[in-house]
Amino acid sequence: MESQDANGNYGAFSAVFLDVIEATDGDTTTVDGTDANDLLSGGEGSDIIYARAGDDLVAGELGDDIIFGAAGDDTLRGDRNSSRTGGTIGGDDLIYGGEGN
């Protein structure tokens, strides 16, 4: 599998996610990543997600989420896209990339 960066350069996709951490569905959930490469996802409520160090993939999903990146090459997404509705589902999300993101 190949990936393409923002400058149009191609390369081998080499991300390895060691931890999968998901929010429980509810009002407000805090999801706390690790220093490893994490796959972090929010739930149906309003979540606070901390990516921490590592190359993390973060998806806020539904609700009004606050997402914090940190050291590493993080991919941060606030909303979940739904092909059934033709648009995005989710709330008003705040995303903080952190240094280098």
Secondary structure by P-SEA (a helix, b strand, c coil): ccccccccccccbbbbbcbbbbbccccbbbbbbcccccbbbbcccbbbbbbcccbbbbbbcccbbbbbbcccbbbbbcbbbbcccccccccbbbbbbcccc
